[in-house]
Amino acid sequence: MIEPVQVLGQPAMRLRAPDGAQATVLLHGAHIVSWIPAGDVERLYLSPQAVAGEGQAVRGGIPVIFPQFEKRGPLPRHGFARNRAWQWVEGVTRGGHVIGVLRLGDDEATRALWPHRFEAELSLSLSGLRLDVELAVTNTGDSTIAFTTALHTYLRCDDVRRARLGGLYGLRYLDSLSGQEQRHEIDPQSFVGEIDRIYFDTTGPLSLSTAMGRMSIETEGFADAVVWNPGPDKAKSLADLPDDDWLRMLCVEAACIGHPVRVAPGEEWSGRQGFEA
C-alpha cells in the first residue's frame, strides 16, 4: 500500500509492504523520515524538534547530500538536494517488496548555484527486515560533472554509549574534529561523546549493535563512510535537536568524499545503502 500523508507539515508518501514493513518519505528533499521493519520498531532517528520547508534541512532520517558534502566546496553546506522539492515518480508493490521513486532535475535555481544539468533519482525498496536506498545521478548536460555526495543516515539508538559499530578495523580515516588522518585500530567502535570521521575505501559491510538488536549495513557505489554524533556539548548548540538526544542517534553515512564522482555526458552513477535489522 502506498498513500499520501503529511509529515512536518509537508507532503509525504507512506509505503507499506505486504508483510507490514513500512517507510515514509518526504517530497521535500526526498527525505526518508521513518523506517519500521516488519514486526519491529522505528529504526531511524527523527528529532522531535525537526522542521521542514523551503530552504530548511530536516534533522534526522536519511538526508540526501548532493552535489557537495559539508563545506568541501563553494556551495552551501551539504549542497541543495536536501532542501529542494522532489517529484514523486512512481510507487509499486512487486514480489513482496514495496518500491518508491522520487526525482530531482536541474532548474534555474540549481544552475545559479551549480551550473550543470542533471537528473537525480532516489529509490527506496523495503520488505521484511530490509531497506535499500539508492541514489542515481544522470548527467543530462554536454560536459563532465563532478560532485561529492552522501546518504546522511541517522540510526536510532537507545543509548549511543552502549552502541557498538563493527567493520571499520584497519581503515584510514580523517578525524574532522582534529584534522588528523589515522588508521582505525578498535573494532567494534564504542562512543562516549562527539565523533566526526570520514572513513575512506570502506568496501566491507558494517554492523551496528544496540539494545534494539543488531543491524547490518551494506553499500555499493559509495566509496566512503561517515560516522557522526554531536555529543553533549554540540547538541546544546543545535536548535532542532533536544539537548539529550545525542544519546538516541548515530549517523552512519554512505558517501563519496575522498574522490569526487565524475560522470560524463549521458552517463549515470548510482550508489546504494542497504540495511537489515
PyRosetta script that sets phi, psi and omega in degrees:
from pyrosetta import init, pose_from_sequence

init()
pose = pose_from_sequence("MIEPVQVLGQPAMRLRAPDGAQATVLLHGAHIVSWIPAGDVERLYLSPQAVAGEGQAVRGGIPVIFPQFEKRGPLPRHGFARNRAWQWVEGVTRGGHVIGVLRLGDDEATRALWPHRFEAELSLSLSGLRLDVELAVTNTGDSTIAFTTALHTYLRCDDVRRARLGGLYGLRYLDSLSGQEQRHEIDPQSFVGEIDRIYFDTTGPLSLSTAMGRMSIETEGFADAVVWNPGPDKAKSLADLPDDDWLRMLCVEAACIGHPVRVAPGEEWSGRQGFEA")
pose.set_psi(1, 137.4)
pose.set_omega(1, 178.2)
pose.set_phi(2, -131.7)
pose.set_psi(2, 125.7)
pose.set_omega(2, -176.9)
pose.set_phi(3, -141.4)
pose.set_psi(3, 145.6)
pose.set_omega(3, 175.7)
pose.set_phi(4, -75.6)
pose.set_psi(4, 139.7)
pose.set_omega(4, 178.5)
pose.set_phi(5, -140.9)
pose.set_psi(5, 175.8)
pose.set_omega(5, 173.9)
pose.set_phi(6, -116.2)
pose.set_psi(6, 130.2)
pose.set_omega(6, 176.8)
pose.set_phi(7, -135.2)
pose.set_psi(7, 130.5)
pose.set_omega(7, -178.2)
pose.set_phi(8, 55.5)
pose.set_psi(8, 32.0)
pose.set_omega(8, 179.9)
pose.set_phi(9, 74.3)
pose.set_psi(9, 12.4)
pose.set_omega(9, -176.1)
pose.set_phi(10, -121.0)
pose.set_psi(10, 150.3)
pose.set_omega(10, 175.4)
pose.set_phi(11, -65.5)
pose.set_psi(11, 139.9)
pose.set_omega(11, -177.8)
pose.set_phi(12, -146.6)
pose.set_psi(12, 168.1)
pose.set_omega(12, 175.5)
pose.set_phi(13, -124.4)
pose.set_psi(13, 131.9)
pose.set_omega(13, 176.1)
pose.set_phi(14, -104.9)
pose.set_psi(14, 127.2)
pose.set_omega(14, -179.2)
pose.set_phi(15, -111.5)
pose.set_psi(15, 131.5)
pose.set_omega(15, 178.2)
pose.set_phi(16, -129.7)
pose.set_psi(16, 122.1)
pose.set_omega(16, 178.3)
pose.set_phi(17, -77.4)
pose.set_psi(17, 161.6)
pose.set_omega(17, 179.7)
pose.set_phi(18, -56.3)
pose.set_psi(18, -29.0)
pose.set_omega(18, -179.2)
pose.set_phi(19, -87.4)
pose.set_psi(19, 2.7)
pose.set_omega(19, 176.4)
pose.set_phi(20, 101.3)
pose.set_psi(20, -11.7)
pose.set_omega(20, 175.4)
pose.set_phi(21, -60.0)
pose.set_psi(21, 141.0)
pose.set_omega(21, -178.4)
pose.set_phi(22, -145.6)
pose.set_psi(22, 155.3)
pose.set_omega(22, 176.9)
pose.set_phi(23, -147.2)
pose.set_psi(23, 154.6)
pose.set_omega(23, 178.4)
pose.set_phi(24, -128.8)
pose.set_psi(24, 132.9)
pose.set_omega(24, -178.6)
pose.set_phi(25, -128.6)
pose.set_psi(25, 130.7)
pose.set_omega(25, 175.1)
pose.set_phi(26, -76.4)
pose.set_psi(26, 146.7)
pose.set_omega(26, 168.1)
pose.set_phi(27, -71.1)
pose.set_psi(27, -30.4)
pose.set_omega(27, 174.4)
pose.set_phi(28, -67.2)
pose.set_psi(28, 108.3)
pose.set_omega(28, 177.7)
pose.set_phi(29, 78.6)
pose.set_psi(29, 2.0)
pose.set_omega(29, -171.4)
pose.set_phi(30, 49.5)
pose.set_psi(30, 45.2)
pose.set_omega(30, -168.7)
pose.set_phi(31, -94.7)
pose.set_psi(31, 111.3)
pose.set_omega(31, 176.4)
pose.set_phi(32, -75.0)
pose.set_psi(32, 121.0)
pose.set_omega(32, -174.4)
pose.set_phi(33, -111.2)
pose.set_psi(33, -6.4)
pose.set_omega(33, -179.8)
pose.set_phi(34, -154.8)
pose.set_psi(34, 140.4)
pose.set_omega(34, 170.6)
pose.set_phi(35, -145.2)
pose.set_psi(35, 117.6)
pose.set_omega(35, 178.0)
pose.set_phi(36, -120.6)
pose.set_psi(36, 105.1)
pose.set_omega(36, 177.8)
pose.set_phi(37, -61.0)
pose.set_psi(37, 160.1)
pose.set_omega(37, -179.3)
pose.set_phi(38, -57.7)
pose.set_psi(38, 126.1)
pose.set_omega(38, 178.1)
pose.set_phi(39, 69.0)
pose.set_psi(39, 14.8)
pose.set_omega(39, -174.0)
pose.set_phi(40, -121.1)
pose.set_psi(40, -166.0)
pose.set_omega(40, -178.9)
pose.set_phi(41, -115.3)
pose.set_psi(41, 172.3)
pose.set_omega(41, 178.3)
pose.set_phi(42, -55.8)
pose.set_psi(42, 131.5)
pose.set_omega(42, -178.2)
pose.set_phi(43, -112.5)
pose.set_psi(43, -8.0)
pose.set_omega(43, 175.1)
pose.set_phi(44, -104.4)
pose.set_psi(44, 146.0)
pose.set_omega(44, 176.2)
pose.set_phi(45, -93.4)
pose.set_psi(45, 130.3)
pose.set_omega(45, 172.4)
pose.set_phi(46, -128.5)
pose.set_psi(46, 121.9)
pose.set_omega(46, -177.5)
pose.set_phi(47, -61.5)
pose.set_psi(47, 135.1)
pose.set_omega(47, 175.2)
pose.set_phi(48, -65.9)
pose.set_psi(48, -11.5)
pose.set_omega(48, 177.2)
pose.set_phi(49, -107.0)
pose.set_psi(49, 14.5)
pose.set_omega(49, 179.6)
pose.set_phi(50, -64.3)
pose.set_psi(50, 145.7)
pose.set_omega(50, 175.7)
pose.set_phi(51, -128.3)
pose.set_psi(51, 153.1)
pose.set_omega(51, 179.4)
pose.set_phi(52, -139.8)
pose.set_psi(52, 147.2)
pose.set_omega(52, 178.9)
pose.set_phi(53, 159.0)
pose.set_psi(53, 178.1)
pose.set_omega(53, -176.6)
pose.set_phi(54, -55.9)
pose.set_psi(54, 126.2)
pose.set_omega(54, 178.1)
pose.set_phi(55, 77.8)
pose.set_psi(55, 3.3)
pose.set_omega(55, -178.1)
pose.set_phi(56, -111.9)
pose.set_psi(56, 142.6)
pose.set_omega(56, 176.8)
pose.set_phi(57, -102.0)
pose.set_psi(57, 139.7)
pose.set_omega(57, -177.9)
pose.set_phi(58, -85.8)
pose.set_psi(58, 130.9)
pose.set_omega(58, 179.2)
pose.set_phi(59, -84.5)
pose.set_psi(59, 104.7)
pose.set_omega(59, 178.2)
pose.set_phi(60, 122.0)
pose.set_psi(60, -176.1)
pose.set_omega(60, -179.8)
pose.set_phi(61, 67.0)
pose.set_psi(61, -139.2)
pose.set_omega(61, 179.4)
pose.set_phi(62, -129.3)
pose.set_psi(62, 87.3)
pose.set_omega(62, 174.4)
pose.set_phi(63, -68.3)
pose.set_psi(63, 144.4)
pose.set_omega(63, 175.8)
pose.set_phi(64, -95.1)
pose.set_psi(64, 115.8)
pose.set_omega(64, 179.7)
pose.set_phi(65, -97.4)
pose.set_psi(65, 115.4)
pose.set_omega(65, -178.2)
pose.set_phi(66, -168.5)
pose.set_psi(66, 141.8)
pose.set_omega(66, -1.3)
pose.set_phi(67, -99.3)
pose.set_psi(67, 24.7)
pose.set_omega(67, 178.7)
pose.set_phi(68, -145.2)
pose.set_psi(68, 131.6)
pose.set_omega(68, 174.6)
pose.set_phi(69, -86.4)
pose.set_psi(69, 132.4)
pose.set_omega(69, 176.4)
pose.set_phi(70, 51.0)
pose.set_psi(70, -135.1)
pose.set_omega(70, 179.3)
pose.set_phi(71, -107.6)
pose.set_psi(71, 28.3)
pose.set_omega(71, -176.5)
pose.set_phi(72, -86.0)
pose.set_psi(72, 58.2)
pose.set_omega(72, -178.6)
pose.set_phi(73, 158.7)
pose.set_psi(73, -175.1)
pose.set_omega(73, -174.1)
pose.set_phi(74, -84.7)
pose.set_psi(74, -8.5)
pose.set_omega(74, -175.2)
pose.set_phi(75, -81.4)
pose.set_psi(75, 168.5)
pose.set_omega(75, 171.7)
pose.set_phi(76, -57.7)
pose.set_psi(76, 154.2)
pose.set_omega(76, -176.4)
pose.set_phi(77, -50.9)
pose.set_psi(77, 127.7)
pose.set_omega(77, 179.5)
pose.set_phi(78, 65.3)
pose.set_psi(78, 18.9)
pose.set_omega(78, 174.9)
pose.set_phi(79, 74.4)
pose.set_psi(79, -154.1)
pose.set_omega(79, -174.1)
pose.set_phi(80, -124.0)
pose.set_psi(80, -11.7)
pose.set_omega(80, -172.3)
pose.set_phi(81, -62.0)
pose.set_psi(81, -36.0)
pose.set_omega(81, -176.3)
pose.set_phi(82, -72.9)
pose.set_psi(82, -12.9)
pose.set_omega(82, -177.9)
pose.set_phi(83, -108.2)
pose.set_psi(83, 5.9)
pose.set_omega(83, -175.1)
pose.set_phi(84, -107.7)
pose.set_psi(84, 156.4)
pose.set_omega(84, 174.9)
pose.set_phi(85, -80.9)
pose.set_psi(85, 123.4)
pose.set_omega(85, 176.5)
pose.set_phi(86, -96.9)
pose.set_psi(86, 161.0)
pose.set_omega(86, 178.3)
pose.set_phi(87, -99.2)
pose.set_psi(87, 131.9)
pose.set_omega(87, 172.6)
pose.set_phi(88, -75.3)
pose.set_psi(88, 121.3)
pose.set_omega(88, -174.8)
pose.set_phi(89, -94.9)
pose.set_psi(89, -52.5)
pose.set_omega(89, -179.5)
pose.set_phi(90, -164.5)
pose.set_psi(90, 158.9)
pose.set_omega(90, 172.2)
pose.set_phi(91, -142.3)
pose.set_psi(91, 131.4)
pose.set_omega(91, -177.4)
pose.set_phi(92, -140.6)
pose.set_psi(92, 156.6)
pose.set_omega(92, 170.6)
pose.set_phi(93, -113.4)
pose.set_psi(93, 124.0)
pose.set_omega(93, -173.5)
pose.set_phi(94, -145.8)
pose.set_psi(94, 124.7)
pose.set_omega(94, 176.2)
pose.set_phi(95, 59.1)
pose.set_psi(95, 34.1)
pose.set_omega(95, 180.0)
pose.set_phi(96, 85.7)
pose.set_psi(96, -8.8)
pose.set_omega(96, 177.9)
pose.set_phi(97, -99.7)
pose.set_psi(97, 148.1)
pose.set_omega(97, 170.0)
pose.set_phi(98, -110.5)
pose.set_psi(98, 135.1)
pose.set_omega(98, -171.2)
pose.set_phi(99, -128.9)
pose.set_psi(99, 136.4)
pose.set_omega(99, 174.9)
pose.set_phi(100, -129.6)
pose.set_psi(100, 146.0)
pose.set_omega(100, -178.7)
pose.set_phi(101, -133.5)
pose.set_psi(101, 131.9)
pose.set_omega(101, 176.0)
pose.set_phi(102, -124.9)
pose.set_psi(102, 154.3)
pose.set_omega(102, -174.6)
pose.set_phi(103, -136.5)
pose.set_psi(103, 144.2)
pose.set_omega(103, 174.6)
pose.set_phi(104, -133.0)
pose.set_psi(104, 128.4)
pose.set_omega(104, 176.1)
pose.set_phi(105, -117.2)
pose.set_psi(105, 166.6)
pose.set_omega(105, 178.7)
pose.set_phi(106, -72.4)
pose.set_psi(106, 155.8)
pose.set_omega(106, 173.5)
pose.set_phi(107, -150.2)
pose.set_psi(107, -172.8)
pose.set_omega(107, -177.1)
pose.set_phi(108, -59.9)
pose.set_psi(108, -38.4)
pose.set_omega(108, -178.1)
pose.set_phi(109, -67.6)
pose.set_psi(109, -42.6)
pose.set_omega(109, -180.0)
pose.set_phi(110, -70.5)
pose.set_psi(110, -38.2)
pose.set_omega(110, -178.5)
pose.set_phi(111, -69.8)
pose.set_psi(111, -23.6)
pose.set_omega(111, 174.7)
pose.set_phi(112, -67.4)
pose.set_psi(112, -29.0)
pose.set_omega(112, 178.2)
pose.set_phi(113, -91.7)
pose.set_psi(113, -40.7)
pose.set_omega(113, -172.8)
pose.set_phi(114, -139.5)
pose.set_psi(114, 100.9)
pose.set_omega(114, -167.3)
pose.set_phi(115, -78.1)
pose.set_psi(115, 62.2)
pose.set_omega(115, -178.3)
pose.set_phi(116, -139.6)
pose.set_psi(116, 153.7)
pose.set_omega(116, 175.5)
pose.set_phi(117, -100.1)
pose.set_psi(117, 135.9)
pose.set_omega(117, -175.9)
pose.set_phi(118, -157.7)
pose.set_psi(118, 166.6)
pose.set_omega(118, 169.2)
pose.set_phi(119, -138.1)
pose.set_psi(119, 122.1)
pose.set_omega(119, 179.2)
pose.set_phi(120, -110.5)
pose.set_psi(120, 139.3)
pose.set_omega(120, 175.4)
pose.set_phi(121, -126.8)
pose.set_psi(121, 134.9)
pose.set_omega(121, 171.7)
pose.set_phi(122, -111.5)
pose.set_psi(122, 125.6)
pose.set_omega(122, 178.2)
pose.set_phi(123, -119.1)
pose.set_psi(123, 137.5)
pose.set_omega(123, 173.2)
pose.set_phi(124, -126.2)
pose.set_psi(124, 138.9)
pose.set_omega(124, -179.4)
pose.set_phi(125, -134.3)
pose.set_psi(125, 130.1)
pose.set_omega(125, -178.9)
pose.set_phi(126, -141.2)
pose.set_psi(126, 148.7)
pose.set_omega(126, 176.4)
pose.set_phi(127, -168.4)
pose.set_psi(127, 140.4)
pose.set_omega(127, 177.3)
pose.set_phi(128, 57.9)
pose.set_psi(128, -124.5)
pose.set_omega(128, -178.1)
pose.set_phi(129, -99.3)
pose.set_psi(129, 13.9)
pose.set_omega(129, -171.8)
pose.set_phi(130, -120.0)
pose.set_psi(130, 141.6)
pose.set_omega(130, 172.7)
pose.set_phi(131, -132.7)
pose.set_psi(131, 129.6)
pose.set_omega(131, 174.4)
pose.set_phi(132, -119.8)
pose.set_psi(132, 132.1)
pose.set_omega(132, 179.7)
pose.set_phi(133, -123.4)
pose.set_psi(133, 124.3)
pose.set_omega(133, -179.4)
pose.set_phi(134, -122.5)
pose.set_psi(134, 133.6)
pose.set_omega(134, 173.2)
pose.set_phi(135, -111.7)
pose.set_psi(135, 126.6)
pose.set_omega(135, 178.4)
pose.set_phi(136, -124.6)
pose.set_psi(136, 137.1)
pose.set_omega(136, -180.0)
pose.set_phi(137, -127.0)
pose.set_psi(137, 123.8)
pose.set_omega(137, 177.1)
pose.set_phi(138, -108.1)
pose.set_psi(138, 133.8)
pose.set_omega(138, 176.0)
pose.set_phi(139, -85.4)
pose.set_psi(139, 108.3)
pose.set_omega(139, -179.2)
pose.set_phi(140, -98.9)
pose.set_psi(140, 7.1)
pose.set_omega(140, 179.1)
pose.set_phi(141, -96.0)
pose.set_psi(141, -165.2)
pose.set_omega(141, -176.8)
pose.set_phi(142, -115.3)
pose.set_psi(142, 14.1)
pose.set_omega(142, 174.8)
pose.set_phi(143, -140.3)
pose.set_psi(143, 156.2)
pose.set_omega(143, -178.1)
pose.set_phi(144, -64.0)
pose.set_psi(144, 138.3)
pose.set_omega(144, 176.0)
pose.set_phi(145, -110.0)
pose.set_psi(145, 153.0)
pose.set_omega(145, 177.1)
pose.set_phi(146, -134.5)
pose.set_psi(146, 137.9)
pose.set_omega(146, -178.0)
pose.set_phi(147, -154.7)
pose.set_psi(147, 160.4)
pose.set_omega(147, 167.2)
pose.set_phi(148, -111.6)
pose.set_psi(148, 155.9)
pose.set_omega(148, -170.1)
pose.set_phi(149, -158.3)
pose.set_psi(149, 161.8)
pose.set_omega(149, 176.8)
pose.set_phi(150, -162.9)
pose.set_psi(150, 155.2)
pose.set_omega(150, 163.7)
pose.set_phi(151, -104.6)
pose.set_psi(151, 106.5)
pose.set_omega(151, -167.3)
pose.set_phi(152, -86.6)
pose.set_psi(152, 64.4)
pose.set_omega(152, -167.1)
pose.set_phi(153, -72.4)
pose.set_psi(153, 125.0)
pose.set_omega(153, 174.0)
pose.set_phi(154, -98.3)
pose.set_psi(154, 112.1)
pose.set_omega(154, 178.2)
pose.set_phi(155, -97.4)
pose.set_psi(155, 139.2)
pose.set_omega(155, -177.3)
pose.set_phi(156, -77.4)
pose.set_psi(156, 137.7)
pose.set_omega(156, 175.7)
pose.set_phi(157, -126.8)
pose.set_psi(157, 152.5)
pose.set_omega(157, 171.0)
pose.set_phi(158, -76.3)
pose.set_psi(158, -41.7)
pose.set_omega(158, 175.9)
pose.set_phi(159, -157.6)
pose.set_psi(159, 109.1)
pose.set_omega(159, -174.1)
pose.set_phi(160, -58.8)
pose.set_psi(160, -22.4)
pose.set_omega(160, 179.4)
pose.set_phi(161, -69.5)
pose.set_psi(161, -17.3)
pose.set_omega(161, 177.1)
pose.set_phi(162, -102.8)
pose.set_psi(162, 0.8)
pose.set_omega(162, -179.6)
pose.set_phi(163, -80.8)
pose.set_psi(163, 152.2)
pose.set_omega(163, 176.9)
pose.set_phi(164, -134.6)
pose.set_psi(164, 129.5)
pose.set_omega(164, -179.8)
pose.set_phi(165, -115.2)
pose.set_psi(165, 116.9)
pose.set_omega(165, -177.1)
pose.set_phi(166, -107.9)
pose.set_psi(166, 156.5)
pose.set_omega(166, 174.9)
pose.set_phi(167, 109.6)
pose.set_psi(167, 4.6)
pose.set_omega(167, -176.3)
pose.set_phi(168, -100.0)
pose.set_psi(168, -4.0)
pose.set_omega(168, -171.8)
pose.set_phi(169, -57.7)
pose.set_psi(169, 131.9)
pose.set_omega(169, 176.3)
pose.set_phi(170, 85.8)
pose.set_psi(170, -6.6)
pose.set_omega(170, -177.4)
pose.set_phi(171, -78.8)
pose.set_psi(171, 147.2)
pose.set_omega(171, 172.8)
pose.set_phi(172, -80.5)
pose.set_psi(172, 136.7)
pose.set_omega(172, 178.6)
pose.set_phi(173, -141.1)
pose.set_psi(173, 154.0)
pose.set_omega(173, 172.5)
pose.set_phi(174, -101.2)
pose.set_psi(174, 120.4)
pose.set_omega(174, 173.2)
pose.set_phi(175, -83.1)
pose.set_psi(175, 105.9)
pose.set_omega(175, -176.0)
pose.set_phi(176, -69.3)
pose.set_psi(176, -15.2)
pose.set_omega(176, 177.8)
pose.set_phi(177, -78.7)
pose.set_psi(177, -39.5)
pose.set_omega(177, -178.4)
pose.set_phi(178, -100.8)
pose.set_psi(178, -18.5)
pose.set_omega(178, -175.8)
pose.set_phi(179, 79.3)
pose.set_psi(179, 7.8)
pose.set_omega(179, -176.5)
pose.set_phi(180, -99.6)
pose.set_psi(180, 145.4)
pose.set_omega(180, 172.4)
pose.set_phi(181, -96.8)
pose.set_psi(181, 140.5)
pose.set_omega(181, -179.1)
pose.set_phi(182, -145.7)
pose.set_psi(182, 174.8)
pose.set_omega(182, 170.9)
pose.set_phi(183, -105.3)
pose.set_psi(183, 139.3)
pose.set_omega(183, -178.4)
pose.set_phi(184, -79.3)
pose.set_psi(184, 123.2)
pose.set_omega(184, -174.6)
pose.set_phi(185, -121.8)
pose.set_psi(185, 11.8)
pose.set_omega(185, 179.3)
pose.set_phi(186, -122.6)
pose.set_psi(186, 130.1)
pose.set_omega(186, 177.9)
pose.set_phi(187, -149.9)
pose.set_psi(187, 119.6)
pose.set_omega(187, 2.3)
pose.set_phi(188, -79.9)
pose.set_psi(188, 162.0)
pose.set_omega(188, 179.8)
pose.set_phi(189, -84.6)
pose.set_psi(189, 134.3)
pose.set_omega(189, 173.0)
pose.set_phi(190, -109.2)
pose.set_psi(190, 171.5)
pose.set_omega(190, -170.8)
pose.set_phi(191, -135.4)
pose.set_psi(191, 131.3)
pose.set_omega(191, -179.2)
pose.set_phi(192, -126.4)
pose.set_psi(192, -8.1)
pose.set_omega(192, -177.9)
pose.set_phi(193, -178.4)
pose.set_psi(193, -154.3)
pose.set_omega(193, -175.8)
pose.set_phi(194, -60.7)
pose.set_psi(194, 136.7)
pose.set_omega(194, 175.3)
pose.set_phi(195, -143.8)
pose.set_psi(195, 139.0)
pose.set_omega(195, 179.8)
pose.set_phi(196, -152.8)
pose.set_psi(196, 96.1)
pose.set_omega(196, -174.1)
pose.set_phi(197, -132.5)
pose.set_psi(197, 142.2)
pose.set_omega(197, 171.5)
pose.set_phi(198, -108.2)
pose.set_psi(198, 115.3)
pose.set_omega(198, 177.5)
pose.set_phi(199, -95.9)
pose.set_psi(199, 129.1)
pose.set_omega(199, -175.3)
pose.set_phi(200, -99.4)
pose.set_psi(200, 146.0)
pose.set_omega(200, 175.2)
pose.set_phi(201, 57.0)
pose.set_psi(201, 55.0)
pose.set_omega(201, -179.8)
pose.set_phi(202, -90.4)
pose.set_psi(202, 91.8)
pose.set_omega(202, -175.0)
pose.set_phi(203, -89.1)
pose.set_psi(203, -26.9)
pose.set_omega(203, -175.2)
pose.set_phi(204, -92.2)
pose.set_psi(204, 166.8)
pose.set_omega(204, 177.2)
pose.set_phi(205, -71.6)
pose.set_psi(205, 155.8)
pose.set_omega(205, 174.3)
pose.set_phi(206, -111.4)
pose.set_psi(206, 160.2)
pose.set_omega(206, 176.4)
pose.set_phi(207, -136.4)
pose.set_psi(207, 134.1)
pose.set_omega(207, 178.1)
pose.set_phi(208, -114.6)
pose.set_psi(208, 123.9)
pose.set_omega(208, 178.5)
pose.set_phi(209, -112.0)
pose.set_psi(209, 126.8)
pose.set_omega(209, 175.3)
pose.set_phi(210, -137.7)
pose.set_psi(210, 179.7)
pose.set_omega(210, 177.6)
pose.set_phi(211, -64.1)
pose.set_psi(211, -19.1)
pose.set_omega(211, 178.3)
pose.set_phi(212, -81.4)
pose.set_psi(212, -9.4)
pose.set_omega(212, 179.2)
pose.set_phi(213, 126.6)
pose.set_psi(213, -170.5)
pose.set_omega(213, -176.9)
pose.set_phi(214, -104.5)
pose.set_psi(214, 138.2)
pose.set_omega(214, 178.8)
pose.set_phi(215, -125.9)
pose.set_psi(215, 133.5)
pose.set_omega(215, 174.5)
pose.set_phi(216, -95.2)
pose.set_psi(216, 137.9)
pose.set_omega(216, -178.0)
pose.set_phi(217, -126.8)
pose.set_psi(217, 119.9)
pose.set_omega(217, -179.1)
pose.set_phi(218, -121.3)
pose.set_psi(218, 153.6)
pose.set_omega(218, 175.4)
pose.set_phi(219, -137.1)
pose.set_psi(219, 154.4)
pose.set_omega(219, 170.5)
pose.set_phi(220, -138.4)
pose.set_psi(220, 134.9)
pose.set_omega(220, 176.5)
pose.set_phi(221, 86.1)
pose.set_psi(221, -25.5)
pose.set_omega(221, 175.9)
pose.set_phi(222, -92.0)
pose.set_psi(222, 121.1)
pose.set_omega(222, -174.3)
pose.set_phi(223, -82.7)
pose.set_psi(223, -23.4)
pose.set_omega(223, -171.1)
pose.set_phi(224, -123.9)
pose.set_psi(224, 171.8)
pose.set_omega(224, 175.0)
pose.set_phi(225, -139.9)
pose.set_psi(225, 146.3)
pose.set_omega(225, 176.4)
pose.set_phi(226, -118.4)
pose.set_psi(226, 134.4)
pose.set_omega(226, 174.7)
pose.set_phi(227, -118.2)
pose.set_psi(227, 122.5)
pose.set_omega(227, -173.3)
pose.set_phi(228, -142.7)
pose.set_psi(228, 137.8)
pose.set_omega(228, 168.1)
pose.set_phi(229, -150.4)
pose.set_psi(229, 134.5)
pose.set_omega(229, -174.3)
pose.set_phi(230, -72.5)
pose.set_psi(230, -18.5)
pose.set_omega(230, -175.4)
pose.set_phi(231, 70.1)
pose.set_psi(231, 173.6)
pose.set_omega(231, -172.9)
pose.set_phi(232, -67.2)
pose.set_psi(232, -36.8)
pose.set_omega(232, -175.4)
pose.set_phi(233, -73.5)
pose.set_psi(233, -48.7)
pose.set_omega(233, -179.7)
pose.set_phi(234, -67.2)
pose.set_psi(234, -33.4)
pose.set_omega(234, 179.2)
pose.set_phi(235, -56.9)
pose.set_psi(235, -35.8)
pose.set_omega(235, -179.8)
pose.set_phi(236, -67.3)
pose.set_psi(236, -20.2)
pose.set_omega(236, -179.1)
pose.set_phi(237, -92.3)
pose.set_psi(237, -5.7)
pose.set_omega(237, -178.3)
pose.set_phi(238, -96.2)
pose.set_psi(238, 112.8)
pose.set_omega(238, -173.5)
pose.set_phi(239, -65.2)
pose.set_psi(239, -26.5)
pose.set_omega(239, -176.2)
pose.set_phi(240, -100.8)
pose.set_psi(240, 21.2)
pose.set_omega(240, 178.5)
pose.set_phi(241, -136.5)
pose.set_psi(241, 123.2)
pose.set_omega(241, 174.7)
pose.set_phi(242, -57.4)
pose.set_psi(242, 146.6)
pose.set_omega(242, -173.5)
pose.set_phi(243, -53.5)
pose.set_psi(243, -39.0)
pose.set_omega(243, -175.3)
pose.set_phi(244, -94.2)
pose.set_psi(244, 0.9)
pose.set_omega(244, -175.0)
pose.set_phi(245, -79.4)
pose.set_psi(245, -2.1)
pose.set_omega(245, 169.7)
pose.set_phi(246, -62.1)
pose.set_psi(246, -23.1)
pose.set_omega(246, 178.0)
pose.set_phi(247, -72.3)
pose.set_psi(247, -19.0)
pose.set_omega(247, -169.3)
pose.set_phi(248, -105.2)
pose.set_psi(248, 10.4)
pose.set_omega(248, -177.7)
pose.set_phi(249, -150.3)
pose.set_psi(249, 155.5)
pose.set_omega(249, 171.2)
pose.set_phi(250, -147.2)
pose.set_psi(250, 125.0)
pose.set_omega(250, 177.0)
pose.set_phi(251, -86.2)
pose.set_psi(251, 123.2)
pose.set_omega(251, 172.7)
pose.set_phi(252, -124.5)
pose.set_psi(252, 100.6)
pose.set_omega(252, -166.9)
pose.set_phi(253, -105.4)
pose.set_psi(253, 139.2)
pose.set_omega(253, 168.8)
pose.set_phi(254, -87.9)
pose.set_psi(254, 131.9)
pose.set_omega(254, -171.2)
pose.set_phi(255, -150.2)
pose.set_psi(255, 159.1)
pose.set_omega(255, 166.5)
pose.set_phi(256, -126.1)
pose.set_psi(256, 103.7)
pose.set_omega(256, -173.7)
pose.set_phi(257, -127.9)
pose.set_psi(257, -49.5)
pose.set_omega(257, -175.4)
pose.set_phi(258, -59.2)
pose.set_psi(258, -40.4)
pose.set_omega(258, 177.4)
pose.set_phi(259, -127.2)
pose.set_psi(259, 108.5)
pose.set_omega(259, 179.8)
pose.set_phi(260, -54.1)
pose.set_psi(260, 145.4)
pose.set_omega(260, 175.7)
pose.set_phi(261, -73.4)
pose.set_psi(261, 133.6)
pose.set_omega(261, 176.6)
pose.set_phi(262, -118.2)
pose.set_psi(262, 128.5)
pose.set_omega(262, -176.7)
pose.set_phi(263, -128.7)
pose.set_psi(263, 122.4)
pose.set_omega(263, 180.0)
pose.set_phi(264, -75.0)
pose.set_psi(264, 160.4)
pose.set_omega(264, 178.8)
pose.set_phi(265, -53.3)
pose.set_psi(265, 132.4)
pose.set_omega(265, 178.6)
pose.set_phi(266, 79.9)
pose.set_psi(266, -4.3)
pose.set_omega(266, -178.6)
pose.set_phi(267, -97.2)
pose.set_psi(267, 167.7)
pose.set_omega(267, -178.6)
pose.set_phi(268, -131.3)
pose.set_psi(268, 143.3)
pose.set_omega(268, 169.1)
pose.set_phi(269, -115.9)
pose.set_psi(269, 147.4)
pose.set_omega(269, 174.0)
pose.set_phi(270, -143.5)
pose.set_psi(270, 150.4)
pose.set_omega(270, 176.1)
pose.set_phi(271, -140.5)
pose.set_psi(271, 148.4)
pose.set_omega(271, -176.0)
pose.set_phi(272, -132.9)
pose.set_psi(272, 142.1)
pose.set_omega(272, 169.7)
pose.set_phi(273, -123.2)
pose.set_psi(273, 125.4)
pose.set_omega(273, -178.4)
pose.set_phi(274, -119.5)
pose.set_psi(274, 143.8)
pose.set_omega(274, -178.8)
pose.set_phi(275, -127.7)
pose.set_psi(275, 140.3)
pose.set_omega(275, 173.3)
pose.set_phi(276, -135.7)
pose.set_psi(276, 118.6)
pose.set_omega(276, -177.0)
pose.set_phi(277, -84.3)
pose.dump_pdb("model.pdb")
